[in-house]
Amino acid sequence: DCSNMCHESSGVALSDSIGIGKGTVTLDDFTKADLIIVVGQNPGTNHPRMLTALRDAKRAGASIISINPLLETGMKRFKHPQAPLELLGSGTLISDEHVPVRVNGDFALFRGLAKVVMQREALDMEFIDAHTLGFADYRRAVESTSWDSIVSGSGVEQEVISNLGATISKSKSTIVCWAMGLTQHRNSVAIIQEIANLLLLGGHIGRPGAGVCPVRGHSNVQGDRTVGINHNPSAKFLSDLHDSTGIAIPTKPGVDSVRAVKSMRGGTAKVFLSMGGNFVSAMSDTNATASALSNCSITAQISTKPNRSHLVTGRTALILPCLGRSEKDHTSVGEQFVSVENSMGIVHSSRGSSKPASGMLRSEPSIVSGIAGALDTRIGRSGIAWQDLAEDYDKVRDMIEASIPGFEGYNERVRLDGGFYLPNPPRDSRTFPTESGYANFRVHDLSGASAGTGRYLMMTIRSHDQYNTTIYGLDDRYRGIKKGRRVVLMNQSDMDDNDWSEGDLVDLTSHFEGTELHAREWYIVPYEIPKGNIATYFPEANVLVPLDSVAEGSNTPTSKSVVVTIRATD
């Protein structure tokens, strides 16, 4: 599912560290925090609603630090588009300081911050002793890490790290937010666990105004995992689902996105069914993904609008148009609504208001229930009234309530204004449902990607006029780029070293374990980015992301640290 490509690393890391694979903060916590660190994230482009929370936090007195290879405009000043008076002024200053970490230098940076906190003895020992395991081992690892390795690994001077570490040491309530700038590296799980370690040192979990905040962009990336959309669900979930539905549940694990591509290419998976999304464009190694779908017997796409994946088909191809969430959904029972979970763990209703594009369109629940009912007639009756579920979504929610803890009174609570928070033991009671029963300090050897001589480390980014793989325009107004997306953002000194000028055409080649992927004709654009690093747009640059280059522990594609060479186009 889509989590494989974005926040799988967050879920794996946090589940092991604190016992829950999601954030531990509420929206109210942002106005209670005195320090918010935004890492590997561009809220102005990817999470614009979050800028409102950051603006409110700033007005409440919080300090906000941005850590990113690129200085993003949205982290400078913010004007709320639905507040006309704000648009007349200069906006709210968001970030107090920007730290231009090198691509994949975050692990070293956060190790340095932990080193400063320990040197200043800014430790919540009462919390550490009562709620954590592994502190002594972690302290030894931090103290034995040299400043030379921290500075060279992060690309940030020791003085800057020391000053930021001093600020963290003084903080009584720190939130760290991140997105795919952290989750799509080979060492992403280690990076995120290093962030958790830093917060555990100061007791910044389960305290008002403090905690971890992995920010999902899509409304239901988090919710799908909550309700069991997982290639390797827990034994408890499978048991509970069997008890509530009577379905004989398969116990063999499924495959994640990368392994799905390999299974289709190898012929062991023969049917591709996609509900939403644009798999070919979103996945790594575009050509390998396209060849995988072409090798299928059947490809079926349940979609609200056409996309490039519809053009890459198996031997038989189906496109099943469906209602969008913005469209009214009427059944024989009455108007229906779906429910989603956001990054803060709030479950709320989502009700369409627009007239459907066609009276023939069916909703996603209706299509899925129809497929399930058809299967039921061929492989045995499950006893589930699929047509009833297609007509009345309250009955779907009743099944969720019966299967998954935390959804008690689901149909009543989801109708409340603003919805309801799901239980979150680390946040709610400083209870950590890990195997040990404690929050775990996890120790990893310091690591980071290195391009090598004559090569560059490439990260993929999104533009302002873009939502996931959907491109609305060729201008990226926040970055000053117009009329094109096939560009390479590069440090001016790197351009000078190669006698390249703005607008020069170059070819890119990625390198991974002896394999090469090529993409021709990209325009060079000078940009404020660390030397040796470049940035290109997603999804155009996905053709360069090796399928086999994945994050350890989560198997997420490493789209944010791709080793490339660059040469002038012939």
Secondary structure in CASP SS format (residue, H / E / C, confidence):
PFRMAT SS
TARGET T0000
AUTHOR 0000-0000-0000
METHOD secondary structure of the structure
MODEL  1
D C 1.00
C H 1.00
S H 1.00
N H 1.00
M H 1.00
C C 1.00
H C 1.00
E H 1.00
S H 1.00
S H 1.00
G H 1.00
V H 1.00
A H 1.00
L H 1.00
S H 1.00
D H 1.00
S H 1.00
I H 1.00
G C 1.00
I C 1.00
G C 1.00
K C 1.00
G C 1.00
T C 1.00
V C 1.00
T C 1.00
L H 1.00
D H 1.00
D H 1.00
F H 1.00
T C 1.00
K C 1.00
A C 1.00
D C 1.00
L E 1.00
I E 1.00
I E 1.00
V E 1.00
V E 1.00
G C 1.00
Q C 1.00
N C 1.00
P H 1.00
G H 1.00
T H 1.00
N H 1.00
H C 1.00
P H 1.00
R H 1.00
M H 1.00
L H 1.00
T H 1.00
A H 1.00
L H 1.00
R H 1.00
D H 1.00
A H 1.00
K H 1.00
R H 1.00
A C 1.00
G C 1.00
A C 1.00
S E 1.00
I E 1.00
I E 1.00
S E 1.00
I E 1.00
N C 1.00
P C 1.00
L C 1.00
L C 1.00
E C 1.00
T H 1.00
G H 1.00
M H 1.00
K C 1.00
R E 1.00
F E 1.00
K C 1.00
H C 1.00
P C 1.00
Q C 1.00
A C 1.00
P H 1.00
L H 1.00
E H 1.00
L H 1.00
L H 1.00
G C 1.00
S C 1.00
G C 1.00
T E 1.00
L E 1.00
I C 1.00
S C 1.00
D C 1.00
E E 1.00
H E 1.00
V E 1.00
P C 1.00
V C 1.00
R C 1.00
V C 1.00
N C 1.00
G C 1.00
D H 1.00
F H 1.00
A H 1.00
L H 1.00
F H 1.00
R H 1.00
G H 1.00
L H 1.00
A H 1.00
K H 1.00
V H 1.00
V H 1.00
M H 1.00
Q H 1.00
R C 1.00
E C 1.00
A C 1.00
L C 1.00
D C 1.00
M H 1.00
E H 1.00
F H 1.00
I H 1.00
D H 1.00
A H 1.00
H H 1.00
T E 1.00
L E 1.00
G C 1.00
F H 1.00
A H 1.00
D H 1.00
Y H 1.00
R H 1.00
R H 1.00
A H 1.00
V H 1.00
E H 1.00
S C 1.00
T C 1.00
S C 1.00
W H 1.00
D H 1.00
S H 1.00
I H 1.00
V H 1.00
S H 1.00
G H 1.00
S H 1.00
G C 1.00
V C 1.00
E C 1.00
Q H 1.00
E H 1.00
V H 1.00
I H 1.00
S H 1.00
N H 1.00
L H 1.00
G H 1.00
A H 1.00
T H 1.00
I H 1.00
S H 1.00
K H 1.00
S C 1.00
K C 1.00
S C 1.00
T E 1.00
I E 1.00
V E 1.00
C E 1.00
W E 1.00
A C 1.00
M H 1.00
G H 1.00
L H 1.00
T H 1.00
Q C 1.00
H C 1.00
R C 1.00
N C 1.00
S H 1.00
V H 1.00
A H 1.00
I H 1.00
I H 1.00
Q H 1.00
E H 1.00
I H 1.00
A H 1.00
N H 1.00
L H 1.00
L H 1.00
L H 1.00
L H 1.00
G C 1.00
G C 1.00
H C 1.00
I C 1.00
G C 1.00
R C 1.00
P C 1.00
G C 1.00
A C 1.00
G E 1.00
V E 1.00
C E 1.00
P E 1.00
V C 1.00
R C 1.00
G C 1.00
H C 1.00
S C 1.00
N C 1.00
V H 1.00
Q H 1.00
G H 1.00
D H 1.00
R H 1.00
T H 1.00
V C 1.00
G C 1.00
I C 1.00
N C 1.00
H C 1.00
N C 1.00
P C 1.00
S C 1.00
A H 1.00
K H 1.00
F H 1.00
L H 1.00
S H 1.00
D H 1.00
L H 1.00
H H 1.00
D H 1.00
S H 1.00
T H 1.00
G C 1.00
I C 1.00
A C 1.00
I C 1.00
P C 1.00
T C 1.00
K C 1.00
P C 1.00
G C 1.00
V C 1.00
D C 1.00
S H 1.00
V H 1.00
R H 1.00
A H 1.00
V H 1.00
K H 1.00
S H 1.00
M H 1.00
R H 1.00
G H 1.00
G C 1.00
T C 1.00
A C 1.00
K C 1.00
V E 1.00
F E 1.00
L E 1.00
S E 1.00
M E 1.00
G C 1.00
G C 1.00
N C 1.00
F H 1.00
V H 1.00
S H 1.00
A H 1.00
M C 1.00
S C 1.00
D C 1.00
T H 1.00
N H 1.00
A H 1.00
T H 1.00
A H 1.00
S H 1.00
A H 1.00
L H 1.00
S H 1.00
N C 1.00
C C 1.00
S C 1.00
I E 1.00
T E 1.00
A E 1.00
Q E 1.00
I E 1.00
S E 1.00
T C 1.00
K C 1.00
P C 1.00
N C 1.00
R H 1.00
S H 1.00
H H 1.00
L H 1.00
V C 1.00
T C 1.00
G C 1.00
R C 1.00
T E 1.00
A E 1.00
L E 1.00
I E 1.00
L E 1.00
P E 1.00
C E 1.00
L C 1.00
G C 1.00
R C 1.00
S C 1.00
E E 1.00
K C 1.00
D C 1.00
H E 1.00
T E 1.00
S C 1.00
V C 1.00
G E 1.00
E E 1.00
Q C 1.00
F C 1.00
V E 1.00
S E 1.00
V E 1.00
E E 1.00
N C 1.00
S C 1.00
M C 1.00
G C 1.00
I E 1.00
V E 1.00
H E 1.00
S E 1.00
S E 1.00
R C 1.00
G C 1.00
S C 1.00
S E 1.00
K C 1.00
P C 1.00
A C 1.00
S C 1.00
G C 1.00
M C 1.00
L C 1.00
R E 1.00
S C 1.00
E H 1.00
P H 1.00
S H 1.00
I H 1.00
V H 1.00
S H 1.00
G H 1.00
I H 1.00
A H 1.00
G H 1.00
A H 1.00
L H 1.00
D H 1.00
T H 1.00
R H 1.00
I H 1.00
G C 1.00
R C 1.00
S C 1.00
G C 1.00
I C 1.00
A C 1.00
W H 1.00
Q H 1.00
D H 1.00
L H 1.00
A H 1.00
E H 1.00
D C 1.00
Y H 1.00
D H 1.00
K H 1.00
V H 1.00
R H 1.00
D H 1.00
M H 1.00
I H 1.00
E H 1.00
A H 1.00
S H 1.00
I C 1.00
P C 1.00
G C 1.00
F C 1.00
E C 1.00
G C 1.00
Y H 1.00
N H 1.00
E H 1.00
R H 1.00
V C 1.00
R C 1.00
L C 1.00
D C 1.00
G C 1.00
G C 1.00
F E 1.00
Y E 1.00
L C 1.00
P C 1.00
N C 1.00
P H 1.00
P H 1.00
R H 1.00
D H 1.00
S H 1.00
R C 1.00
T C 1.00
F C 1.00
P C 1.00
T C 1.00
E C 1.00
S C 1.00
G C 1.00
Y C 1.00
A E 1.00
N E 1.00
F C 1.00
R C 1.00
V C 1.00
H C 1.00
D C 1.00
L C 1.00
S C 1.00
G C 1.00
A C 1.00
S C 1.00
A C 1.00
G C 1.00
T C 1.00
G C 1.00
R C 1.00
Y E 1.00
L E 1.00
M E 1.00
M E 1.00
T E 1.00
I E 1.00
R C 1.00
S C 1.00
H C 1.00
D C 1.00
Q E 1.00
Y E 1.00
N C 1.00
T C 1.00
T E 1.00
I E 1.00
Y C 1.00
G C 1.00
L C 1.00
D C 1.00
D E 1.00
R C 1.00
Y C 1.00
R C 1.00
G C 1.00
I E 1.00
K C 1.00
K C 1.00
G C 1.00
R C 1.00
R C 1.00
V E 1.00
V E 1.00
L E 1.00
M E 1.00
N C 1.00
Q H 1.00
S H 1.00
D H 1.00
M H 1.00
D H 1.00
D H 1.00
N C 1.00
D C 1.00
W C 1.00
S C 1.00
E C 1.00
G C 1.00
D C 1.00
L E 1.00
V E 1.00
D E 1.00
L E 1.00
T E 1.00
S E 1.00
H E 1.00
F E 1.00
E C 1.00
G C 1.00
T E 1.00
E E 1.00
L E 1.00
H E 1.00
A E 1.00
R E 1.00
E E 1.00
W E 1.00
Y E 1.00
I E 1.00
V E 1.00
P E 1.00
Y C 1.00
E C 1.00
I C 1.00
P C 1.00
K C 1.00
G C 1.00
N E 1.00
I E 1.00
A E 1.00
T E 1.00
Y E 1.00
F C 1.00
P C 1.00
E H 1.00
A H 1.00
N H 1.00
V H 1.00
L H 1.00
V C 1.00
P C 1.00
L C 1.00
D C 1.00
S C 1.00
V E 1.00
A C 1.00
E C 1.00
G C 1.00
S C 1.00
N C 1.00
T C 1.00
P E 1.00
T C 1.00
S C 1.00
K C 1.00
S C 1.00
V E 1.00
V E 1.00
V E 1.00
T E 1.00
I E 1.00
R E 1.00
A E 1.00
T C 1.00
D C 1.00
END
